[in-house]
Amino acid sequence: MYQKFENTLLTVLQSASKKKLILWLTLGGFIASVAMIPTELVMAKMLPGKNNDTYSVYVDLPTASSIEQTQQVTQCVVDILQKEPQALDMEVFLGSGSPLDFAGLIKGSHFKNSENVAEIVINLTKKHDRSEPSYMMVQRLRPIIQKQCSALIPQTNIKFVEPPAGPPTMAAIVAEVYGNNPTGISHLSGRVKDIFTKTDGLVDIDIMQDEIVDTIEIQVNSDKIARSGLNIKHVNDIMYLAYEGMEVAAKNSDQVSEQIPIFVTLSPDGKKFSSKNVDEIIMKLSSLKLMNSSGMMVPLTEVVDIHTIKSNPMVMTKNLHQMTNVVAETDMVSQVYPLMDARNSILETFTDEYEIHKIGLFNLELIDKKTHEHYELLWDGEMEVTLDTFVDLGGAFIAALILIFLLMVIYYKSFVLSGIILLGSFLSIVGVIFGHFIMDIFTADTFFLTATSLIGFIALIGISSRNSLLLIDFTKSLMQDKGMHKQEAIAYASATRAKPIFLTAAAIILASTLLASDAVFGGLGVSLIFGTIAAVIASLIVVPILLDNCDLEKEFQFQVKKSVSIIEP
């Protein structure tokens, strides 16, 4: 077999047209593979979805919603999730977040403590016992639950949160809006949220800021209290006792050694207000009466002032600058492409109110045309981690190529031979990208080019360089020691080194198949498998042609002499 390969390769090297054809095909394959990334035939992402054994559902109702309304929406979600055969159990945290977990650590869910929020934690069967991954389950359930349950209370936001596969971030896409005017920040954040809502692939969109709503304030009137023969402490106590409850007495018992406190408060129905109307609240509070120093019963409403005010929202800052986050998750797509679509929409539609200037690669500066106030729109989240990771890995790849090139220059004292080795190593990218394209065809969900894929590509540089190095060294030995001419030496060296190259490639491919099925390291396995195949082809076909096209006699200081048999020492 190796003799046939030697004869075939020698025939190719002796034909200029065949060599040109192979080189043009190699160039075409390289251009086609690289073009798959901007054309989105192969899509890039930090890490693919992870098949978890649990996920959470965050329920956020409008500010000032009651606990009963929150329970109503939460019960709707639970009723749908209970029909899932893969859901083992679930726990509802009403009015608070769940105990701290990996996702909640970054999203701050453990800080939740109000009547308008809830969190549902769902435990699933083990991933090896079910055919549907958790991220596919979330994708299927999200539109069903949001359609049926979000409509119960207007402006309800229901989000699905999974434990992240890699570095934890607040969300897949985070738009940080900075400025000095809280009203302007809120308005700009609302417009960014509208853009996110219209962008395909983005789900669970939310603005991390408190809403400004009408609230009822009960203010103690000191003058009325003094004229009524009461004191402020009595008024505070009756309000606290009615709606929070307090201990008013104690009871002794023969069965326990300590006194049993008697706790008094209104019944749950007695605490409820039928509406937020001021007259309704005054009527409700008028039933609470206090006895003054003269023994007369004074209604609570006679000594307090009740009026409507705007709520005081929480002010968010980062690095001492006032800001607001607009967050969004991606629905089984890479965060790169929805962000680019959203950013383009912002550049096109925000010009009616703002002058827009680009800051860096993606960030924007917006100047209000009426007030001339400055705002900044900075991108963060998994998108920022992805960008930093790909830039760092790309830099590591370039650094590896440069170091290998310099090392080969020192070894061979030739820029031409070093360039051939470098080019042969670089051609493994063709196999990496085509491998992801092929895997994407045969997988149910998108097979992304991930950070682990780039790690595999960097590892391939050494493998490809070793193959070319062995081939060139053996060719040099054949020409200098055995007196063989260039084409015969290249063909014989390629055929002889084909066996160890094949065996090394087979070992790498078989070992990498264990990684190919992993959710996180699948990209690494696919890169090693298909990149090794491309590296073998480049080493045994493309590199010999490149060697034949260069002046090896000059590079190796070859002198014509009587040919010596290969089997001779």
C-alpha positions as CSV (number, residue, x, y, z in Angstrom):
1,M,0.0,0.0,0.0
2,Y,2.8,2.4,0.9
3,Q,4.6,1.6,-2.4
4,K,1.4,2.5,-4.3
5,F,1.2,5.7,-2.3
6,E,4.9,6.5,-3.1
7,N,4.3,5.9,-6.8
8,T,1.1,8.0,-6.9
9,L,2.7,10.9,-5.0
10,L,5.8,10.8,-7.3
11,T,3.4,11.0,-10.3
12,V,1.7,14.0,-8.8
13,L,5.1,15.7,-8.1
14,Q,6.2,15.2,-11.7
15,S,3.0,16.8,-13.0
16,A,2.8,20.6,-12.7
17,S,-0.9,20.7,-13.5
18,K,-1.8,18.2,-10.8
19,K,0.3,20.1,-8.2
20,K,-1.5,23.3,-9.1
21,L,-4.9,21.6,-8.9
22,I,-4.2,20.3,-5.4
23,L,-2.9,23.7,-4.2
24,W,-6.0,25.4,-5.7
25,L,-8.3,22.9,-4.1
26,T,-6.5,23.4,-0.7
27,L,-6.9,27.2,-1.0
28,G,-10.5,26.8,-2.0
29,G,-11.1,24.5,1.0
30,F,-9.4,27.0,3.4
31,I,-11.5,29.9,2.1
32,A,-14.7,27.9,2.2
33,S,-14.0,26.8,5.8
34,V,-13.2,30.3,7.0
35,A,-16.3,31.7,5.2
36,M,-18.5,29.4,7.2
37,I,-18.1,31.6,10.3
38,P,-19.3,35.0,9.0
39,T,-22.0,33.2,6.9
40,E,-23.2,31.5,10.2
41,L,-23.0,28.0,8.7
42,V,-20.8,27.4,11.7
43,M,-21.8,29.4,14.8
44,A,-19.5,30.5,17.6
45,K,-20.5,30.4,21.3
46,M,-18.6,30.5,24.6
47,L,-20.0,27.1,25.7
48,P,-22.9,24.9,24.6
49,G,-25.9,24.2,26.8
50,K,-25.4,21.9,29.7
51,N,-27.7,19.1,30.6
52,N,-28.4,19.7,34.3
53,D,-30.4,17.8,36.9
54,T,-32.2,21.0,38.1
55,Y,-33.3,24.4,37.0
56,S,-35.2,27.3,38.5
57,V,-38.1,29.5,37.6
58,Y,-38.1,33.2,38.7
59,V,-41.5,34.8,39.0
60,D,-41.4,38.6,39.2
61,L,-44.7,40.5,39.4
62,P,-45.1,44.3,39.1
63,T,-43.9,46.2,42.2
64,A,-46.5,46.5,45.0
65,S,-48.3,43.3,43.9
66,S,-49.8,41.3,46.7
67,I,-48.6,38.0,48.0
68,E,-51.9,36.5,46.9
69,Q,-51.3,37.6,43.3
70,T,-47.8,36.1,43.4
71,Q,-49.2,32.9,44.7
72,Q,-51.7,32.8,42.0
73,V,-49.1,33.1,39.2
74,T,-46.8,30.7,41.0
75,Q,-49.5,28.1,41.3
76,C,-50.2,28.3,37.6
77,V,-46.5,27.6,36.9
78,V,-46.5,24.7,39.4
79,D,-49.6,23.1,37.8
80,I,-47.9,23.0,34.4
81,L,-44.6,21.7,35.8
82,Q,-46.3,18.9,37.8
83,K,-47.5,17.4,34.5
84,E,-43.9,16.8,33.4
85,P,-42.9,13.2,33.9
86,Q,-39.2,14.1,34.2
87,A,-39.8,16.4,37.2
88,L,-39.1,14.5,40.4
89,D,-40.0,17.3,42.9
90,M,-40.1,21.0,43.2
91,E,-40.0,23.6,46.0
92,V,-41.7,27.0,46.0
93,F,-40.1,30.0,47.8
94,L,-42.9,32.6,48.0
95,G,-41.8,36.1,48.6
96,S,-38.1,35.2,48.7
97,G,-35.4,33.6,46.7
98,S,-34.1,30.1,47.1
99,P,-31.1,29.2,49.3
100,L,-27.9,30.3,47.6
101,D,-26.9,28.3,44.6
102,F,-24.4,28.7,41.7
103,A,-26.7,30.7,39.5
104,G,-28.3,32.7,42.3
105,L,-24.8,33.8,43.5
106,I,-24.4,35.9,40.4
107,K,-28.0,36.8,39.7
108,G,-28.5,37.9,43.4
109,S,-31.7,35.9,43.8
110,H,-31.0,35.3,47.5
111,F,-31.5,39.0,48.1
112,K,-35.1,38.8,47.1
113,N,-37.5,39.7,49.9
114,S,-40.8,41.2,48.8
115,E,-44.4,40.0,48.2
116,N,-44.1,40.4,44.4
117,V,-41.4,37.7,43.8
118,A,-41.1,34.0,44.0
119,E,-38.8,31.2,43.0
120,I,-39.5,27.6,42.0
121,V,-36.7,25.0,42.1
122,I,-37.3,21.9,40.0
123,N,-35.3,18.7,40.4
124,L,-35.2,16.4,37.4
125,T,-34.4,12.7,36.9
126,K,-30.8,11.9,36.2
127,K,-29.6,13.0,32.8
128,H,-28.7,9.4,31.9
129,D,-32.3,8.3,32.5
130,R,-34.0,10.7,30.2
131,S,-33.7,11.4,26.5
132,E,-34.5,15.1,26.6
133,P,-31.8,17.4,27.9
134,S,-32.7,20.0,30.5
135,Y,-32.0,22.9,28.1
136,M,-34.4,21.5,25.5
137,M,-37.0,21.0,28.2
138,V,-36.6,24.6,29.2
139,Q,-36.9,25.7,25.6
140,R,-40.1,23.7,25.2
141,L,-41.8,24.8,28.5
142,R,-40.8,28.5,28.4
143,P,-43.4,29.7,25.8
144,I,-46.2,27.6,27.3
145,I,-45.7,28.9,30.9
146,Q,-45.2,32.5,29.8
147,K,-48.3,32.4,27.7
148,Q,-50.6,30.9,30.3
149,C,-49.2,32.3,33.5
150,S,-47.9,35.8,32.6
151,A,-51.3,36.8,31.4
152,L,-52.9,36.3,34.8
153,I,-51.3,39.5,36.2
154,P,-50.2,42.2,33.6
155,Q,-46.5,42.9,33.3
156,T,-45.5,39.7,35.1
157,N,-42.1,38.4,34.1
158,I,-41.3,34.7,34.3
159,K,-37.7,33.6,33.7
160,F,-36.1,30.2,33.5
161,V,-32.6,30.0,35.0
162,E,-30.3,27.0,34.5
163,P,-26.9,26.4,36.3
164,P,-24.3,27.8,33.9
165,A,-22.0,25.5,31.9
166,G,-19.0,27.8,32.4
167,P,-18.0,31.0,34.0
168,P,-21.1,32.4,35.8
169,T,-22.5,35.7,34.4
170,M,-25.6,37.8,35.2
171,A,-27.2,36.8,31.9
172,A,-26.2,35.9,28.3
173,I,-26.5,39.5,27.3
174,V,-26.3,42.5,29.7
175,A,-26.7,46.1,28.5
176,E,-25.4,48.5,31.2
177,V,-27.0,51.9,30.8
178,Y,-25.0,54.7,32.6
179,G,-26.0,58.3,33.1
180,N,-26.6,61.0,35.6
181,N,-30.4,61.5,35.1
182,P,-32.5,58.6,36.7
183,T,-35.5,59.4,34.4
184,G,-33.3,59.4,31.3
185,I,-31.7,56.1,32.3
186,S,-35.1,54.6,32.9
187,H,-36.4,55.8,29.5
188,L,-33.3,54.6,27.6
189,S,-33.4,51.2,29.4
190,G,-37.0,50.8,28.3
191,R,-36.1,51.4,24.7
192,V,-33.3,48.9,24.9
193,K,-35.7,46.4,26.4
194,D,-38.1,47.0,23.5
195,I,-35.2,46.3,21.0
196,F,-34.4,43.1,22.9
197,T,-38.0,42.0,22.8
198,K,-38.1,42.3,19.0
199,T,-34.7,40.5,18.5
200,D,-35.0,36.9,17.5
201,G,-33.3,34.5,19.8
202,L,-33.6,36.6,23.0
203,V,-35.9,35.5,25.9
204,D,-36.4,36.3,29.6
205,I,-35.8,40.0,29.0
206,D,-35.9,42.2,32.1
207,I,-34.8,45.6,33.4
208,M,-33.1,45.3,36.8
209,Q,-34.7,48.4,38.4
210,D,-37.6,49.2,40.6
211,E,-40.8,50.4,39.0
212,I,-42.2,53.8,40.1
213,V,-45.7,53.1,41.3
214,D,-48.4,54.9,43.4
215,T,-48.3,53.9,47.0
216,I,-50.4,54.9,50.0
217,E,-48.6,56.7,52.9
218,I,-50.1,56.8,56.4
219,Q,-48.6,59.8,58.2
220,V,-49.1,60.4,61.9
221,N,-50.5,63.8,62.7
222,S,-49.0,64.9,66.0
223,D,-51.4,67.8,66.5
224,K,-54.5,65.6,66.1
225,I,-53.0,63.0,68.4
226,A,-52.4,65.6,71.1
227,R,-55.9,67.1,70.9
228,S,-57.4,63.6,71.0
229,G,-55.8,62.6,74.2
230,L,-53.6,59.9,72.6
231,N,-49.9,59.4,72.1
232,I,-47.9,58.4,69.1
233,K,-46.8,55.1,70.6
234,H,-50.5,53.9,70.8
235,V,-51.0,54.7,67.2
236,N,-47.9,52.9,66.1
237,D,-48.8,49.9,68.3
238,I,-52.4,49.5,66.9
239,M,-51.1,49.6,63.3
240,Y,-48.3,47.1,64.0
241,L,-50.7,44.8,66.0
242,A,-53.3,44.9,63.2
243,Y,-51.1,44.1,60.2
244,E,-47.9,42.6,61.6
245,G,-49.1,41.2,64.9
246,M,-47.5,41.4,68.3
247,E,-47.4,39.7,71.7
248,V,-50.0,41.2,74.1
249,A,-50.0,38.8,77.0
250,A,-48.8,35.4,78.2
251,K,-50.4,32.2,79.5
252,N,-49.1,29.9,82.1
253,S,-49.4,26.1,81.7
254,D,-48.6,23.1,83.9
255,Q,-47.2,21.2,80.8
256,V,-44.4,23.6,79.9
257,S,-41.9,25.4,82.1
258,E,-42.1,28.7,80.2
259,Q,-44.9,31.1,79.6
260,I,-46.9,30.8,76.4
261,P,-47.1,34.1,74.5
262,I,-50.5,35.3,73.2
263,F,-50.0,36.7,69.8
264,V,-52.8,39.0,68.4
265,T,-53.2,40.2,64.8
266,L,-56.0,40.6,62.3
267,S,-57.3,37.7,60.3
268,P,-55.9,37.2,56.8
269,D,-59.2,38.5,55.3
270,G,-59.2,41.4,57.7
271,K,-55.7,42.5,56.5
272,K,-56.8,42.6,52.8
273,F,-57.7,45.8,51.0
274,S,-60.1,45.4,48.1
275,S,-58.4,48.1,46.1
276,K,-55.7,50.8,46.3
277,N,-58.3,53.5,46.4
278,V,-57.7,56.0,49.2
279,D,-61.3,56.1,50.2
280,E,-61.4,52.3,50.5
281,I,-58.3,52.4,52.7
282,I,-59.8,55.1,54.9
283,M,-62.9,53.1,55.4
284,K,-60.9,50.0,56.3
285,L,-58.8,51.9,58.8
286,S,-61.7,53.6,60.4
287,S,-62.7,50.3,62.0
288,L,-59.5,50.5,64.1
289,K,-60.2,52.6,67.3
290,L,-58.1,53.7,70.2
291,M,-59.3,54.7,73.7
292,N,-58.0,58.1,74.8
293,S,-57.3,59.3,78.3
294,S,-61.0,60.3,78.8
295,G,-62.3,56.8,77.9
296,M,-63.6,57.8,74.5
297,M,-63.0,55.6,71.4
298,V,-61.1,57.5,68.7
299,P,-61.0,56.1,65.1
300,L,-57.5,55.7,63.7
301,T,-58.4,57.8,60.7
302,E,-59.0,60.8,62.9
303,V,-55.3,61.1,64.0
304,V,-53.5,60.2,60.7
305,D,-53.2,61.7,57.3
306,I,-53.6,59.3,54.3
307,H,-52.5,60.3,50.8
308,T,-51.0,58.9,47.6
309,I,-47.3,59.2,46.9
310,K,-44.8,57.9,44.3
311,S,-42.6,55.0,45.4
312,N,-38.9,55.6,46.0
313,P,-37.0,53.2,43.7
314,M,-33.7,51.6,44.5
315,V,-30.7,53.4,42.9
316,M,-28.2,51.1,41.3
317,T,-24.5,52.1,41.0
318,K,-21.4,50.4,39.6
319,N,-18.0,51.9,40.3
320,L,-19.8,54.9,41.8
321,H,-21.7,55.6,38.6
322,Q,-25.5,55.4,38.5
323,M,-26.6,52.7,36.1
324,T,-29.3,50.1,35.2
325,N,-28.9,46.6,33.7
326,V,-31.1,45.3,30.9
327,V,-30.7,41.5,30.8
328,A,-31.7,38.9,28.3
329,E,-31.0,35.2,27.8
330,T,-30.5,33.3,24.5
331,D,-32.9,30.6,23.4
332,M,-30.6,27.9,22.2
333,V,-28.6,30.3,20.0
334,S,-25.2,32.0,20.4
335,Q,-25.3,35.3,22.2
336,V,-23.0,36.9,19.6
337,Y,-25.6,37.1,16.7
338,P,-28.6,38.4,18.6
339,L,-26.4,41.1,20.2
340,M,-25.2,42.2,16.8
341,D,-28.8,42.4,15.5
342,A,-29.9,44.3,18.6
343,R,-26.9,46.7,18.3
344,N,-27.7,47.4,14.7
345,S,-31.3,48.1,15.5
346,I,-30.2,50.5,18.2
347,L,-28.0,52.4,15.7
348,E,-30.9,52.6,13.3
349,T,-33.8,53.5,15.5
350,F,-32.3,55.6,18.4
351,T,-31.2,58.4,16.1
352,D,-34.6,60.1,16.6
353,E,-33.7,61.0,20.2
354,Y,-30.0,60.6,20.5
355,E,-26.7,61.3,18.8
356,I,-24.8,58.0,18.8
357,H,-21.1,57.6,18.9
358,K,-19.3,54.2,18.9
359,I,-16.9,53.4,21.8
360,G,-14.5,50.6,21.2
361,L,-15.7,47.5,19.4
362,F,-19.4,47.3,20.6
363,N,-20.1,50.0,23.2
364,L,-22.0,53.2,22.4
365,E,-22.3,56.7,23.7
366,L,-25.7,58.4,23.4
367,I,-26.3,62.1,23.7
368,D,-29.9,63.3,24.2
369,K,-30.7,65.8,21.4
370,K,-33.0,67.9,23.7
371,T,-31.3,67.9,27.1
372,H,-27.7,67.2,25.8
373,E,-27.2,64.7,28.6
374,H,-24.7,61.9,28.0
375,Y,-25.5,58.2,28.4
376,E,-23.3,55.2,27.9
377,L,-24.4,51.7,26.7
378,L,-21.9,49.1,27.6
379,W,-22.2,45.4,26.9
380,D,-21.5,42.7,29.5
381,G,-22.5,39.2,30.5
382,E,-21.6,36.0,28.7
383,M,-21.1,38.0,25.5
384,E,-18.2,39.9,27.2
385,V,-16.7,36.7,28.5
386,T,-17.0,35.1,25.1
387,L,-15.3,38.0,23.4
388,D,-12.4,38.1,26.0
389,T,-12.0,34.3,25.8
390,F,-11.9,34.2,22.0
391,V,-9.5,37.1,21.8
392,D,-7.2,35.5,24.4
393,L,-7.3,32.1,22.7
394,G,-6.8,33.7,19.3
395,G,-3.7,35.5,20.8
396,A,-2.4,32.2,22.2
397,F,-2.9,30.6,18.8
398,I,-0.9,33.4,17.0
399,A,1.8,33.3,19.7
400,A,2.1,29.5,19.2
401,L,2.5,29.9,15.4
402,I,5.1,32.6,15.9
403,L,7.1,30.6,18.4
404,I,7.0,27.4,16.3
405,F,8.1,29.5,13.2
406,L,11.0,31.0,15.1
407,L,12.1,27.6,16.5
408,M,12.1,26.1,13.0
409,V,14.1,29.0,11.7
410,I,16.7,28.4,14.3
411,Y,16.7,24.7,13.6
412,Y,16.7,24.7,9.8
413,K,18.2,28.2,9.3
414,S,15.6,28.6,6.6
415,F,12.6,30.8,6.4
416,V,11.1,28.8,3.5
417,L,11.1,25.5,5.3
418,S,9.8,27.1,8.5
419,G,7.0,28.7,6.5
420,I,6.0,25.3,5.0
421,I,5.8,23.8,8.4
422,L,3.7,26.8,9.6
423,L,1.4,26.6,6.7
424,G,0.9,22.8,7.1
425,S,0.0,23.4,10.7
426,F,-2.4,26.2,9.9
427,L,-4.3,24.0,7.4
428,S,-5.7,22.0,10.2
429,I,-8.3,24.8,10.7
430,V,-10.0,23.4,7.6
431,G,-10.8,20.2,9.3
432,V,-11.8,21.9,12.6
433,I,-14.4,24.1,10.9
434,F,-15.7,21.4,8.5
435,G,-15.9,19.0,11.4
436,H,-18.2,21.4,13.3
437,F,-20.3,21.9,10.2
438,I,-20.7,18.1,9.8
439,M,-21.6,17.6,13.5
440,D,-24.2,20.3,13.3
441,I,-25.9,18.4,10.5
442,F,-26.2,15.2,12.6
443,T,-27.1,16.7,16.0
444,A,-30.6,17.7,17.1
445,D,-29.5,21.2,18.4
446,T,-26.8,23.5,17.1
447,F,-23.2,22.3,17.4
448,F,-21.3,25.5,18.2
449,L,-17.7,26.4,17.7
450,T,-16.8,26.9,21.4
451,A,-13.8,27.9,23.5
452,T,-12.9,24.3,23.9
453,S,-12.8,24.0,20.1
454,L,-10.2,26.6,20.0
455,I,-8.2,24.8,22.7
456,G,-8.2,21.7,20.5
457,F,-7.1,23.8,17.5
458,I,-4.1,25.2,19.4
459,A,-3.2,21.6,20.4
460,L,-3.3,20.5,16.8
461,I,-0.5,22.9,15.9
462,G,2.1,20.7,17.6
463,I,0.8,17.5,16.0
464,S,0.8,19.0,12.5
465,S,4.3,20.5,13.0
466,R,5.7,17.2,14.2
467,N,4.4,15.4,11.0
468,S,6.0,18.0,8.7
469,L,9.2,18.1,10.8
470,L,9.6,14.3,10.4
471,L,8.9,14.5,6.7
472,I,11.4,17.3,6.0
473,D,14.1,15.7,8.2
474,F,13.8,12.3,6.4
475,T,13.8,14.0,3.0
476,K,17.0,15.9,4.0
477,S,18.6,12.7,5.2
478,L,17.8,10.9,1.9
479,M,19.2,13.7,-0.2
480,Q,22.4,14.3,1.7
481,D,23.3,10.8,2.8
482,K,21.8,8.6,0.0
483,G,22.1,11.0,-2.9
484,M,18.5,10.8,-3.9
485,H,17.0,13.6,-6.0
486,K,14.3,15.9,-4.6
487,Q,11.1,14.3,-5.9
488,E,12.2,10.8,-5.3
489,A,13.3,11.7,-1.7
490,I,10.1,13.5,-1.0
491,A,7.9,10.7,-2.3
492,Y,9.9,8.0,-0.5
493,A,10.0,10.0,2.8
494,S,6.2,10.6,2.7
495,A,5.4,6.9,2.0
496,T,7.8,5.8,4.8
497,R,6.5,8.3,7.4
498,A,2.9,7.6,6.5
499,K,2.6,4.6,8.8
500,P,3.7,6.3,12.0
501,I,1.7,9.4,11.1
502,F,-1.4,7.2,10.5
503,L,-0.9,5.4,13.8
504,T,-0.5,8.6,15.8
505,A,-3.6,10.1,14.1
506,A,-5.6,6.9,14.9
507,A,-4.6,7.1,18.6
508,I,-5.6,10.7,18.8
509,I,-8.9,10.2,17.0
510,L,-9.9,7.1,19.1
511,A,-9.0,8.9,22.3
512,S,-10.9,12.0,21.3
513,T,-14.2,10.1,20.6
514,L,-14.7,10.0,24.4
515,L,-14.8,13.8,24.5
516,A,-16.9,14.3,21.4
517,S,-20.2,13.4,23.2
518,D,-19.5,15.6,26.2
519,A,-21.7,18.8,26.5
520,V,-18.8,21.1,27.4
521,F,-15.7,19.4,25.9
522,G,-17.5,18.1,22.7
523,G,-15.9,20.9,20.7
524,L,-12.4,19.9,21.9
525,G,-13.1,16.3,20.8
526,V,-14.5,17.2,17.4
527,S,-11.5,19.6,16.8
528,L,-9.0,16.9,17.6
529,I,-10.8,14.3,15.4
530,F,-11.4,16.3,12.2
531,G,-8.3,18.5,12.7
532,T,-6.1,15.5,12.9
533,I,-7.6,14.1,9.7
534,A,-6.9,17.5,8.0
535,A,-3.4,17.6,9.5
536,V,-2.6,14.1,8.1
537,I,-3.8,15.1,4.6
538,A,-1.9,18.3,4.7
539,S,1.3,16.5,5.9
540,L,1.2,13.7,3.3
541,I,-0.1,15.6,0.3
542,V,0.1,19.4,0.6
543,V,3.5,19.7,2.4
544,P,5.3,17.4,-0.2
545,I,4.0,19.6,-3.0
546,L,5.2,22.7,-1.2
547,L,8.6,21.1,-0.6
548,D,8.8,20.2,-4.3
549,N,8.1,23.8,-5.3
550,C,11.0,25.2,-3.2
551,D,14.7,24.8,-3.9
552,L,15.6,22.0,-1.5
553,E,19.0,21.5,-3.2
554,K,19.9,25.0,-2.0
555,E,18.3,24.6,1.4
556,F,20.0,21.3,2.1
557,Q,23.2,22.2,0.2
558,F,22.6,19.2,-2.0
559,Q,25.4,18.0,-4.3
560,V,24.9,15.5,-7.1
561,K,26.7,12.3,-6.5
562,K,26.4,8.6,-7.2
563,S,23.1,7.3,-5.8
564,V,23.4,5.0,-2.8
565,S,21.0,2.2,-2.0
566,I,18.5,2.9,0.7
567,I,19.3,-0.3,2.5
568,E,23.0,0.6,2.7
569,P,24.3,2.2,5.9
